[in-house]
Amino acid sequence: MSARHSFRLRYRTDWFRVLVDLQYAGWPHSRVAALIDVPVGTLRGWKAGSEPAHDDGQRLLELWCEVMGREMRERPMTTG
């Protein structure tokens, strides 16, 4: 493998930013958790760096899109 192909950035959803965006929009964790059917502690874990299961993350992103008036492709992203 050549040197120019040995390094790739991995982009992923920034779950911390998604949850903070919702908080700033007036959506407390308790309300978000109830709507996407996960415990509040699970949201705290995602905010701290855990990755949600696909279906849970999808529900959270759909809520984020609706609340923020954005499209899925506009979700907060990070490298890592």
Summary of the structure (lengths in Angstrom):
residues: 80
radius of gyration: 14.4
end to end distance: 21.6
largest distance: 49.4
contacts: 194
relative contact order: 0.24
helix: 59%
strand: 8%
